[in-house]
Amino acid sequence: MLLQDFSFKLPKELIATKPVYPRDSSRLLFLKNHDTYEETQFLNLCNYLNSGDLLVINNTRVNVSNISGVKKGTEILVDFTIIRNEVDGKWSCLALPGKKVNKGDIFSFDEVECIVLKKENEKITLDFGKETKDFKEILKKNGTISLPPYISKIRGFNESDKTDYQTIYAKVGGSIAAPTAGLHFTESLLKKIQDNNIDIESVTLDIGPGTFLPLRKNQIDQNKIHSERFHISEEIIEKLNEVFKDKSRRIISVGTTSLRALESSFDEKNLFKPINDYTDIFIYPGKKVKSIDALITNFHLPESSLFLLICSLIGTKTALKMYHYAIKNKFRFYSYGDACFLLNKSYD
């Protein structure tokens, strides 16, 4: 399989740069079979759920991570996306424009300085040494949420993004990006779901900036994708295994990040197990998704690991046909865009 086999042309005007209000007024596309669809609004999600179903959401919260620094001795301004505080004052990050950053450069953030310790492809390591505590305060004071690059290239950060780019059930801080399938939910919709005897349980997967990085090798199976920390508690595992064993009930993942966590905790005995670890799972056609019955997700980038995941779930021909339908009918794409409901069934 080659990367170009998963390509499609997306008109720029279909890239959603802001959400709709209220959140659940976004559009929802239900795939009935390989070429038959139902169009509705997300607020009608319950029409596609059954009593006894289990929705699995990702309760991660998006951290403040974007901050600008000035290269010492110049007027060059660089935007840094802070990934995490590693150890001993060292921070991993991405930079834009990355070509302006080299090993040994010194950058200042207000009065706090750091040195570029390493640069490996997109990933950069900054060393703040003993000034790490001061940098934490500056990041908290001056930093913002990092918007996806396909939004930030079109517009700047708005104050409304502080809430728009968080799910209403976000609890556990640790992510660079939002679990965007969850952005469609409102309090009234969650109540309606629970009133229909549909359970909702949470896993936590900290989404890193690698979710936006392109696949670089044309041969699909030669690619490796980003590693992300996730946690599923013993209590949630018991619920998942209970539903999995009951063939009259379904496990429905809200988003590809929830699916990454679920598939990574699903063992060879066809049971979920509690886990608190990193996953670098890469799901693409030829690898069967075993942990869920259905997926709620947004529309993803061409040639991306997320689109390949969709192709694995429903079949590549069917996925491409559905995306062409969505483009023709002007569905909104990416983080602030519309959603689709997909059964775990290959139609190819």
C-alpha positions in Angstrom: 0.0 0.0 0.0 1.2 3.4 -1.0 0.5 6.7 0.7 -1.0 8.3 -2.4 -3.7 5.6 -2.4 -5.2 7.5 0.5 -5.3 10.9 -1.1 -8.2 13.2 -2.0 -8.6 16.8 -2.9 -10.3 19.0 -0.3 -11.4 22.6 -1.1 -9.9 25.0 1.3 -13.3 26.5 2.1 -14.4 23.3 3.7 -11.7 23.5 6.4 -13.6 24.7 9.5 -11.8 27.5 11.2 -14.4 28.0 13.9 -17.1 25.8 15.5 -20.9 26.1 15.1 -23.1 27.1 18.0 -24.6 25.3 19.8 -22.0 22.5 19.5 -24.6 19.8 18.7 -26.0 21.8 15.7 -23.1 20.5 13.7 -23.9 18.0 10.9 -23.7 14.2 11.3 -23.3 11.7 8.5 -24.3 8.2 9.1 -22.9 5.5 6.8 -25.7 3.0 6.2 -23.7 0.9 3.7 -20.9 1.3 1.2 -22.8 4.1 -0.8 -25.9 5.0 1.2 -25.9 7.8 3.8 -28.2 9.6 6.2 -27.6 13.3 6.9 -28.8 14.8 10.2 -27.6 17.1 13.0 -25.4 15.8 15.8 -28.1 16.5 18.3 -30.0 13.6 16.8 -27.2 11.2 17.7 -29.5 9.1 19.8 -31.3 7.9 16.7 -28.2 5.8 16.0 -27.7 4.5 19.5 -29.4 1.6 21.2 -30.4 1.1 24.8 -27.5 -0.6 26.6 -24.8 0.9 24.3 -21.6 2.2 25.9 -20.1 5.4 24.7 -16.4 5.8 25.5 -15.1 9.3 25.7 -11.6 10.8 26.1 -11.7 13.1 29.1 -8.3 14.7 28.5 -7.9 18.5 28.8 -5.9 20.7 26.4 -3.0 22.4 28.1 -1.7 25.9 27.5 1.3 25.0 25.2 1.9 27.8 22.6 4.4 30.6 23.4 6.7 32.8 21.4 10.4 33.2 22.1 13.1 35.6 20.6 16.4 34.3 19.4 19.2 36.0 21.3 21.1 38.6 19.4 18.4 38.8 16.7 14.8 40.0 16.3 13.7 36.5 15.1 10.5 35.4 16.7 9.7 31.7 16.9 6.4 30.1 18.0 7.1 27.1 20.3 4.6 24.3 21.0 5.6 22.9 24.4 5.0 19.2 24.6 6.2 18.3 28.1 8.7 19.0 30.9 11.0 16.0 30.6 13.6 16.1 33.4 16.2 18.4 35.0 14.9 21.6 33.3 14.6 20.0 29.8 11.4 20.6 27.8 10.4 18.9 24.5 8.7 21.0 21.9 8.0 21.8 18.3 8.8 25.1 16.7 7.5 27.2 13.8 9.4 28.2 11.7 11.6 25.2 12.6 14.3 26.3 10.2 15.0 29.3 12.4 16.0 27.0 15.3 19.3 25.2 15.5 21.3 23.4 18.2 23.1 25.8 20.5 20.7 28.7 19.9 19.6 30.7 22.9 16.0 31.9 23.1 14.4 34.3 25.7 10.9 34.2 27.0 10.5 37.5 28.8 13.6 37.5 31.1 14.0 33.7 31.1 16.5 32.1 28.7 17.1 28.6 27.5 19.5 26.8 25.1 18.5 24.5 22.3 20.0 21.3 23.5 18.9 19.0 20.6 17.0 19.1 17.3 15.8 15.8 15.9 13.5 16.2 12.8 10.6 18.3 14.2 11.3 17.6 17.9 13.4 20.1 19.8 14.7 20.0 23.3 15.1 23.2 25.3 17.1 23.4 28.4 16.0 26.0 31.0 18.2 24.6 33.8 17.4 26.2 37.1 14.9 28.6 35.5 12.4 25.9 34.8 10.0 27.2 37.6 10.2 30.7 36.2 9.4 29.4 32.7 6.3 27.5 34.0 5.0 30.8 35.3 5.7 32.6 32.1 4.0 29.8 30.1 1.0 30.0 32.3 0.9 33.8 32.0 1.7 34.4 28.3 0.9 31.0 26.7 -2.2 30.0 24.8 -3.8 26.8 23.6 -2.1 25.6 20.4 -4.6 25.5 17.5 -4.1 22.9 14.8 -1.8 24.2 12.0 -4.6 24.1 9.4 -6.4 26.7 11.5 -3.4 28.8 12.8 -2.2 29.2 9.2 -5.6 30.9 8.4 -6.3 32.9 11.5 -4.8 33.8 14.9 -5.9 32.6 18.4 -9.2 33.9 19.7 -10.2 34.2 23.3 -13.2 32.0 22.5 -10.8 29.1 21.5 -10.1 28.7 25.3 -13.5 27.1 25.6 -14.4 26.2 22.0 -11.3 23.9 21.8 -12.2 22.0 25.0 -14.8 19.3 25.4 -17.4 20.0 28.0 -16.2 16.9 29.9 -12.5 17.7 29.8 -11.0 16.9 33.2 -7.4 15.5 33.1 -4.8 18.0 31.8 -2.1 16.7 29.5 -3.0 17.2 25.8 -1.7 19.5 23.1 -4.7 18.9 20.9 -8.4 18.3 21.6 -10.2 15.0 21.1 -12.3 16.7 18.5 -15.1 14.2 18.1 -16.1 15.2 21.7 -16.4 18.9 20.7 -19.9 18.2 19.4 -21.4 17.2 22.8 -23.6 19.6 24.9 -24.9 19.0 28.4 -28.4 18.6 27.1 -27.3 15.9 24.6 -25.3 14.0 27.3 -28.5 14.0 29.5 -30.6 12.8 26.6 -28.1 10.0 25.9 -28.2 8.9 29.6 -32.0 9.2 29.7 -32.1 6.6 26.8 -30.2 4.1 29.0 -26.9 4.6 27.2 -23.8 4.5 29.4 -20.9 6.9 29.1 -17.5 6.0 30.5 -14.1 7.9 30.3 -10.6 6.9 29.3 -7.7 9.4 29.2 -5.3 9.7 26.3 -3.0 12.7 26.2 -2.9 13.9 22.6 0.5 15.1 21.4 1.4 17.3 18.5 2.4 14.2 16.6 -1.3 13.9 15.7 -0.7 16.7 13.1 2.5 15.4 11.7 2.4 13.9 8.2 3.3 10.3 7.3 6.7 10.6 5.6 7.3 7.2 4.0 5.3 6.3 0.9 5.2 2.7 1.8 2.5 2.6 4.5 3.9 -0.1 6.7 7.3 1.6 6.9 5.8 4.6 8.9 6.0 4.9 12.7 3.7 7.3 14.4 3.7 9.3 17.6 3.6 7.8 21.1 0.9 9.1 23.5 0.3 8.3 27.2 -3.1 6.8 28.1 -4.8 5.4 31.2 -7.8 3.1 31.6 -8.8 2.2 35.1 -9.8 -1.2 36.5 -13.3 0.1 37.1 -13.7 1.1 33.4 -12.2 -2.2 32.3 -14.9 -4.1 34.2 -17.6 -2.2 32.4 -15.9 -2.6 29.0 -15.6 -6.4 29.4 -19.2 -6.6 30.6 -20.4 -4.9 27.5 -18.0 -6.7 25.2 -19.3 -10.1 26.4 -22.9 -9.1 25.9 -23.5 -9.4 22.1 -26.8 -7.4 22.4 -24.8 -4.3 23.5 -22.2 -2.2 21.7 -19.0 -0.3 22.5 -18.9 3.0 20.6 -15.8 5.0 20.6 -16.1 8.8 20.6 -13.1 9.8 18.5 -9.9 8.1 17.2 -8.0 8.9 20.4 -10.5 6.9 22.5 -10.1 4.1 20.0 -6.3 4.2 20.2 -6.6 3.7 24.0 -9.2 0.9 23.7 -7.4 -1.0 21.0 -4.1 -0.7 22.9 -5.7 -2.2 26.0 -7.4 -5.1 24.2 -5.3 -8.3 24.6 -5.0 -11.5 22.7 -7.7 -13.1 24.9 -10.3 -10.6 23.5 -10.6 -8.8 26.8 -9.7 -5.3 27.9 -7.1 -4.9 30.6 -6.3 -1.9 32.9 -3.3 0.0 31.7 -1.3 3.2 32.3 1.4 3.4 29.6 2.3 4.9 26.2 0.9 3.6 22.9 2.3 4.1 19.5 -0.3 1.9 17.8 -0.7 2.5 14.1 -4.0 1.2 12.6 -4.1 1.0 8.8 -5.9 -1.3 6.2 -4.9 -4.9 6.8 -5.1 -4.4 10.6 -8.5 -5.2 12.0 -10.1 -3.1 14.7 -11.3 -5.5 17.4 -12.2 -3.4 20.4 -15.3 -1.5 19.3 -18.5 -1.8 17.4 -18.8 1.7 16.1 -16.9 5.0 15.9 -18.0 8.7 16.1 -15.3 10.9 14.5 -14.7 14.0 12.5 -13.5 14.2 8.9 -9.7 13.9 8.7 -6.7 15.0 6.5 -5.9 13.1 3.3 -2.9 10.7 3.7 -3.0 11.0 7.5 -2.8 8.2 10.0 -6.3 9.1 11.1 -7.8 8.7 7.7 -5.9 5.4 7.3 -7.6 4.3 10.6 -11.0 5.1 9.0 -10.0 3.0 6.0 -9.1 0.1 8.2 -12.5 0.3 9.9 -14.9 0.5 6.9 -12.7 -0.2 3.9 -10.6 2.1 1.8 -12.9 2.3 -1.3 -15.9 3.0 1.0 -14.0 5.6 3.0 -12.8 7.5 -0.1 -16.4 7.3 -1.6 -17.8 8.7 1.7 -15.3 11.5 1.8 -16.1 12.5 -1.8 -19.8 12.5 -0.8 -19.0 14.7 2.2 -17.0 17.1 0.0 -19.7 17.3 -2.6 -22.3 18.0 0.1 -20.1 20.6 1.8 -19.5 18.9 5.1 -17.0 20.9 7.2 -13.7 19.2 7.8 -11.1 18.8 10.6 -11.2 19.8 14.3 -14.0 22.4 14.2 -15.8 20.5 11.5 -18.7 18.0 11.3 -18.9 14.3 12.3 -19.7 10.9 11.0 -21.0 7.7 12.6 -19.3 4.5 11.4 -20.0 0.9 12.2 -17.1 -1.4 12.5 -17.7 -3.2 9.2 -15.7 -3.3 6.1 -17.9 -2.6 3.0 -15.2 -3.1 0.4 
